[in-house]
Amino acid sequence: MTNNSQMNFSQMKRAALVVAAALFMQMLDSTIVTTALPQIATDLKVAQSTASLLVSVYMLFSAIFIPLSGWLAKKVRRKNLFLIAVGLFTVSSVLAGLFNNLTYLLVMRAIQGMSGALMVPVGRLIILENTEPKKMLQILSYLVWPALLAPAIAPLLGGYVIASLSWHWIFFLNLPIGLLIILTGAFFILDDNEREDLPFDLFGFLLVAVAGGGLLIASEILSRGLSLFFWGFLVLFVALVFLALAWHHLSASDQPLFSLEPLKVKTFRVYESGGSIFWMTIGALPYLLTLVLQVAFHWSPIMAGTYVIFIFVGNIAIKPFTTVIIRRLGYKYALVVALSLASLATLLMAAFHADSAKVWIAFVAFVSGVGRSLALTAYNSLSFSELSKEQKNSANTLTSVLQMLSQALGVGIVATILALLGQVVKTTTAYQLTFLIVGLVSLYPLMEVLTLPKDAGAQTLS
């Protein structure tokens, strides 16, 4: 992809679809594995908590290697780096499905996490740096679809594949997708020629890696129950110390691993702060709704899953109209509407009880999905709308790190709140109070968006 001139719209669209396919493959893989954990645990004769390390290791290596993506993108041809990462992800997926050995699987999942950490951020950077501002909203909207579709189809697809074949085939699914991405990417993504001979900020990398990895480990420990709370909070404290050290180093260094300069731009700062809180709720809400329906209301897993899917139905139903809505209302007021719907739906879930009408539960879940989809589309484009080309590399790295951590931490925080409340109130009340807390926290992004100027990101709406 040339850096000397902007691509025409058809080129941008084709390249964006290739990157969207890579994002879809990554998100489908990370989601569908969860559905297979009981079968994997049975086949490998290990506890399900041990099998869940397949998810934890993947997330851990993603957290460690995402910060490398921006630096490597300056040193290596981005097209080549993207295609190599896709190839490595695909090959490690196939190898993961070939053997019944937990250690071997963990190694392959680590490689998947590492390659996925390069694949998606580098692909998105290619799109960001070569899309003219007035096409930004439309082009970046293609990258939202995978985040909406993959979680929606993963449980059903995973269940079907496991029932019809075996859990090994959930990894083999990535082979045709990966090959298609490589073939189309070779044609539709053009080469870039710019290089920067930058030294590697090893100290910054180690600080960020320990901070990110520590936050994920703390989240995992805290989600395991009250008996591990002391260790969970100890790891959390250490991770926060390293996070503070990393922040200081990245701010003070002349040649940091990635720059914090983009945070001086208000639209980007609003996304990274309020948007990170929003990503936490996105990660936590389907998890929390599934638990309340199964544990508190005693629904079957299939029945609970059917109603949780209405969140994703709402996601997809509104998506064809999000660009039109954002152009009509502008980013600020589109986000106000979207975040209001998402927060209201979460607060309404706090009033769910065992006798609530099922159609009402489905409707509220649908409204939540509508709000999430519109907010993600608006946030995704607004966050980069006022950044210079030089700032987009670091901004992309920072966004990738925070999105991944926010979604993972959302589940851990909710599990912690539930465990604490479960010690003092009844089960149903604990879930209701947790929904209330999540709903109130989700008002923060809304309040922050209200501080934006009316014309925020206007140059991408023309």
N, C-alpha and C positions, 0 to 999 in steps of 0.2 A: 504494500500500500504506500503510495507516494506521499511524502510529507511536503512536497513543493507545491502541490495544488490540491484543492478539495475534490473529492470524488463526486461524480454526478449521482443523482438520487438513486438510480437503479443499481449502481455499484455499491452505494452505502447500504441499500436495502438487502442485497444479496450477502454482503459481508456480515451485516447484523444478524441475518437469519442463521448463518453458520455459527456465529458466537452464541446465539440463543440456543441452538441445538446442543452445543457443548455445555451450556449452563443447565439445560434440561437433563442431559445425561448425568451430570454430577449430582443434581438435586434428586433425580429419580433413584440413583444408586444409594445415596445417603439415607433416603427415606424408606426405600423398599427393604433394605437390610433389616430394619427394625421389625418388620412383619415376619421375617424368617428366623428370628432369634430362638423361639421355642423349638423349632425343628432342628436348627443347627446344634443347640444344646443337647437334644436327644440323640442325634446321630454321633456327636463327638463325646457323649457320655460325660458332660460337664454341667455344672449349675448354670441356670439362665443368667445369673449375675456375672458369671465368668464369661459366658458367650457375649454379653453386652460390651465386653472390652473391644469387640470388633467395631463398635460405634465410637467408643471413647478414643481408641488409638487413631482412628481416621480423623476425628476432630482435633486431636492433639497435634498431629503432624500438619494438618491444615493451618492451625494457629501458628505453628513454628515457622512454616515456610511461606505463608502469604507475604510477610514483610520483605522477602527476597524478590518478589515479582517485579517491583518497580525498578530496583537496581539492575536486575538481569535484563529488563526491557531496554535499558540504556546501553547495555554492553553487547547484546546479541540481537540479530535481526528478529523483529517481533513476530513476523510470520513464521519463521523457523522455530522459534521458541514455543509458539502456540501449537504448531503441528506436532512437535516433539512431545510436548506435555500431553496432548490428546492421545498420541500413540502409546506413551508410557501408561496412561490411565487405562486405555483399552487392553493392553497386554497384561497388566497386573490384574485387571478384572477377570480375564479369561483364566489366568493362572490360579486365581483365588477359587475358581469353581472346579478345579481339576482334582484336588486332594482333600481327604478328610483328616486334616491335622490342624489343631488350633494354632500352634506356633507358626506354622507356614501361613495360615490365613491371616494372622496378625501382621506378619511381615508384608504380605501383599496389600493389606489394608493401609499400612503405613505408607507404602509406595503410592497407593491411590490418593491418600491424603496429601502427600507431597506434590504429586503431579496435578491434582485438582487445584491446589493452592496457586499454581502457576497458570494453569489453563484458563480459568475464568477471568482473573484480573488482567492478564495480558490481552486476552481477547477483547475485553471491554475497553481497555486502553486504546487498542487499535481503532475502535469505533469512535471513542471520545475525541481523539486527536485529529480525526479526519472527517468529522461531521460539521458542516457549517451551522452556525447558531440557529437559523430559522428552521432547520430540519431536525434539530436536536430532540424535540418532544416526540415527533413521529418515529424517528429511528430508535430512540431509547425505549419507546413503548414495546418494541419487539422483545427487549430483554426482560420485560416484566412477565410476559406470558409463561415462561418456564417455571417461575416462582409460584405461579398460580396453578398450573396444570399438574406438575410433578407430584406435589403432596396430595392432590385430589385423586389421581389414578393409582398411586403407588400401593395403597392397601388392597384395592380390588385386584390389580394386576399381580401383586405379590401373592395374594391368596390363591388366585387361579393357577399361577405358575407352580407354586408349591404343591397344590392339590393334584395337578395334572402331571407334573414331572417330578422335580425335586428342588431343594433350595439351591443347588448348584447352578440352576438355570437363571437365577436372578442376576448372577454375575455374567453369564453368557449373553444376556440381553444387551450388554454394552458393546459387544463385538460389531453387529451391523450398524449401530448408531455411530460408533467411533470411526469405522471405515468410511461411512458416508461423510462424516465431518472432515476427515483427512482429504478425501477425494474432492469434495466441493471447496474446501478451504484452499487447496492447492491452486484452484482456478480463480476463485472469487476474492481471495485476499491478496492484494498486491504487496510487493516488497517495499520496505522503507530503507533508506540509505544513511540516516543520521545515527551517529554513534557518539558516546561521551566516554572519555577515558577517566572514569571516576574510581577512586580507591574504595575498597570495601570497608564499611563501618562495622567492623567485627564487634566492638564493644556495644554499639547500639543494637546490633542484631541479637546479641546474647541477652541484653536487658529486655528487649521486646519479646523475645522467645520465652524467657522465664516468666515474664508477667502474663503473657497470653496463655501459655501452657498452665501456669499456676491457677489462673482464674477458671479454666476449664476443669482442672482436677478438683478444685475446691467445690465447684458446682456439682460435679459428679459425687463427691463424698457427702455433701450436704443433702443430696437427693436420696441417700441410702437410709436415712432415718436418724433419730435422736441419739442413738448409741455412738455415732461417729461425729457428732456436732463439734466437739472440742477440736478434733483433728481437722475438720472441715474449715472451721474459723481460723485455725492456726495457718493452714495453707493459704486461705484467703488473705490474711494479714500480710504474709510474706509476699504474695503476688501483688498486693496493693503497694507495698514498699518498692518493689521492683518497677511497678508501673510509674510511680512518682520519680524514681531515678531515671527511667527511660524518657519520661517527659522532659526532665531537666536536661538530659544529654542531647536529645533531639532539638531542643530549643537553643542550646548554647553552641552546638557543634557547627563548624564552618562547612563540613561536608557530611551531613547526617545520612543515615540509611534512607530516610525519607523526611521531607520537610514538613513542619507544622504551619508554614506560612499560609496555606489555603484557609486555615481557621480564622484568619483575619477578615475574610470575606463573609458578610453576614448570612447570605443565603446558604452557604456551605456550612457555616457554624450552626445554624438552626437545624439543618439536617443531621449533623453529627451528634448533636446533643438531644434534641427532642426526637429526631428520627431514630436514634438508638433506643430510646425508651419505647418507641412504637414497635421497633423490631423485637424487643423483648416480649411485648404483649402478643405479637404475631406468633412467636415460638411457643408461648405458654398457653394461649387460649384453647386451641384444639385439644391439647393435652389435658387441660383442666376440665373442659366440657366432657371429654370421654370418661374421665375418672368419676365425675359427679353422676353421670348417667349409669355407669356400671356399679360403682361402689355404694353410692348413697341411694340411688333409685332402684338398684338391683335389675337393671336391664341386661339383656344378653350382649356380648361383644358385637355381634352382627347388627343388632338393633341400634345399639349406641353408635356404632360406626356409620350406619345409614343416616342418622340425624346430624352427626358431626360433618358429614359430607356437604350439608346445606351451606356451611361456611364457604366451601370451595365452589359450590354452585353459584353463590352470590358473587364470588371473585370473578368467575368467568362470564356470568350474565351481563355485568356492567362493563366489562373490558372493551367491547367494540365501541362504546360511547365515551370512554374516558377522555380521549384526545379532544373530542368536540366540546365536552363539558369544561375542560381546562382552558381551551381557547376562548370559550364564551365568558367564563367567570374570572379567568386569570388564576395564577398559582395560589395566591393568598386565599381567595374565597373558595376555590375548589378544595383546598386543604381544610379550611374551616368546616365546610359541609362534610367532607370525608371523615375527619377526625371526630366530629360531633356524632355522626352515625355510629362509628366504631365504639366510642366511649359510651354512648347511650345503650347500645346493644349489650355491652359488657355489664353495665349497671343493671339492666333488666334481667340478665342471667342470674344476678344475685338473688332475685325473687323466685327463681325456679324452685319447685318442690315436687314431690313424688306424684302429686295429682294434677300437675300442670298439663294443660292440653298439648298433645303432641304437635298439633299444627302450629301452636304458638311457639314452642321450642324451635321448630323448623324455621318459622318466619324470623325469629330473632337471630338465629344463626345465619340466615340468608342476609339480613340487614348488616350484620357484622362483616360478612364477606364483601358486600358492596362497598362499605366504607374502607375496608382494607385495600381493596383493589384500586379504588380511585386515589387513595392516599399514596400508595406505593408508586403509581404511575407519575403523580405530580412530584413527589419527593425525588424520584429517580432522575428526572430531567432538571428540576429546579436546583438541585445540589451542585450541578456542574455548569449552570447557565451563565454565571458571572465570573468564572475562573479564566485566567489566561491559559494559553496552550502550555506554557512552562510549568504552571501549577497543577495541571491535570494528572501527571504521573504520580506525584506524592498524594494528591487528593484521592486518586483511585486506590492506592495502596491503603491509605487510612480508612477509606470507606469499606474496603473488603475485610479488613481486620475487625472493625467495629460491628459490621453486620453479622459476621460469623460468631463473634463473642456474645453479642446481644441475644441472638436466638438461643444459643446454648445456655446462657445465664438465666434467661427467662424461665426455662423449665426448672432449673435448680432452685431459683428463688421461690417459685410457686410451691415446689415440693417442700421447701423449708418452712414456709408460712403454714402450709397444711399440717405438717408434722407438729409444729408448735401449737396451733389452734386446736388440733385434735387431742391435746393433753388437757384442755380446759373446757371444751364445749362438745356437744354432740356432733356426730359425723356430718350430718346434713348442714348444720349451722356453720361448721368449719369451712365447708365448701362455699356456702353463701357469703361468709365474711371474706373469703379469699377472692371471690369474684368482685366484691365491693372494693377491696383494696386495689385490685388490678384496674378496675374501672376508674377509681379516683386517681391513680398514678397516670393513667392514660390521658387525663386532662392536661397534664403538663405540656405535651407536644402541642395541644390546641392553644394553650395560653401563649406559648412561644411563637407560634405562627401568627398570632394576632399582632405581634410587634413588627412584622414585616411591612415594608411599604406596599401600597396597592399595586405598583408596577414592577414588583420583584420578578426578575427573569423575563421581562417583557420582550427582550430582543429575540427570544426563542419562540415567541408566539406569533410573529408577524407572518 
